[in-house]
């Protein structure tokens, strides 16, 4: 996921302030995810995550999902509508696919977003829930990147000199 993010930043970074902010927020989300899931490069020693860290991650997760749905997708879909039927149709197919991961993210937040202590039995379910969330978010990032790539290609075609 971190490699995919770097590819996205390399490809679309610097072209739009909203997209830059959104990709930076994705980076922060992924860093905290890797820390919670004890994944490289944060796989120091096996331990239970700090409940406060879980709560903070949930806030980042909800912010990222909300930013996508209420700011970024609207702008991208609006731009796609200006760039032809193919772009518009792709956007209309992808956004509902992204919504599936939103449900997984909101379920995770409902379960772990409220403060709890490390004695709470929910901590026993955290690894499995993080794994399910990670899979959903990876699919989401792929759909988001496809949407951005399509829009970028249409912008690039407009900028090409006509023969």
N, C-alpha and C positions, 0 to 999 in steps of 0.2 A: 504494500500500500504506500509506503514511503517513496519507493521508486516511481510508482505511478504519479504520485504527487509532484515529484521533482520534474518528471516529464511534462506534466501539465503546466507547471511554473515556467519551464523552459519554452514551451510552445506558446502560451497565452499571456504570460506575465508581462506587465508594462503596457498592455494594449487598452486596458479599461480599469479605472480605479475600483469600481465595484467588484470586478472579477479578481483583481489583485487582493483586495481585502478578504474576499471569500476564500481564495486559495490559502491565504495566510491563516485564516480561521480553521481551514481544513488541516493545515500543518499542526496547529496547536491541539486540535482534537486528536490527531493521530499520535502525537507525542504523549499525550495523557493516556490514550488507549494503550499504547505499548508499555507505558509504565505500569498501568493497572494490571495488564495481562502478563507482565513480567517477560516481555518479548525483547529481542535484540533491538537496539543496543542497550536496553534497560534490564536485561536478565541477570541481575547481580546475584541475588540469593533468594531461594524460595521463601516467601513470607506472604502473609495476608495483607492485602492493601489496607491503607488507612481509610476508615469510613469517611473521613472528611475529604480525602482525595476522590473517593467514589462520588460523593455529593458534588464536588467541583467538576468532575468529568461530566456528570449528568447535566449540569448547567451549560457547559460547553456544547454538549450534544444537542440539547434543545435549541440553543442559540443558532448552531450551524444548520440544523434542519429547518428552523423557522426562517432564517436568512435566505436559504435556498428557495423555499416556497413563496415567501412574501416579498422578496426583493429580486433575487437573481433570475429565477425562472421566468418571472413576468417580463423582465427586460429582455432575456434571451428569446423567449417565445415571440415577443413583440417585434424584435429584430428579424426573427425567422419569417414572420408573416410578411415583412417587407421584401424578402429575398426569394420569393417564388414558392410554388406549390410543394416542391420536393422538401425544402427546408421546413415549411409549415407542417407537412404531414409527418415528418420525422419527429418534430417537437411534440406533436399531438400523440404520437405513439410512445415516446420516451417518458414524458412527464408522469403518466399513470404508472409506469414501471418503477419510477423513482419513489412514488407514493407508497409502494409496498414496503420499502425500507424505512419509511417514516413511521409506519405502524410498529415495526420492530423496535425502532429507537424510542418511540413514546412508551411502549410496553416496558422497555428497560428502565426508562426514567420513572415510570409509575412504581416500579418495584424497588429501585435503588436510589431514587432521587430525594427521598425523605431521609433526614438524619437518622442514623442508627449507630450502635456501637459494635465492636468486633466480636461480641458475644451473641449477636443476633443471628438466628438460624439462616437468614437470607445470605449471609456470607458463604455458606456451604454451596449455594447455587450460583455464586458469582462467576466462577470459571466457565461453566456451561453457558450462562447468559452472555458473558463477554464473547465467547466463541460464536454464538448465534448472531450477536450484534456485529461482530467483525465481518462475518460472511455477508450479512445484509449491507453493511457499509461499503464493502469492497464492490459489490454489485452496483450500489448507488453511485460510487465514484466513477465506475466504468460508464454508466449511463450519462452522468453529468459530463464526463469528458467527451463522449460521443456528441452530445448536444453542443458543447463548446466548439468541438472540431468542425461540425457541420456549419455552424455560424461563421467560424473563422475561414473556412473554405469559400463560403459565399462572399465574404468581405474581400478575400484575396482575389477572387475571380473579377470582382468589380474594379479592383485596382490594376489589373493587368492591362497593358496597352492593347488596343484593338488592332487586328491585322488588316 
